[in-house]
Amino acid sequence: MPQLDTSTWPITIVSMLLVLFIMFQLKTSSYTFPMSPELTNLKLKEQKTPWEMKWTKIYSPLSSPLQ
């Protein structure tokens, strides 16, 4: 059985990495990023939910008086 010729592997791997790097650079350079990002107002809007409007109490077995 003939032995596998691996003499071209290094150039193949290096060229593949180079092409992947170039493709990645081209792909990311096509995106447009804002030049000066501005701060946005992070105030959360208050929304009333049904359970906030009425009083509820949850009874857990551990909080009940000992008998």
Buried (B, 14 or more C-beta within 10 A) or exposed (E): EEEEEEEEEEEEEEEEEEEEEEEEEEEEEEEEEEEEEEEEEEEEEEEEEEEEEEEEEEEEEEEEEEE
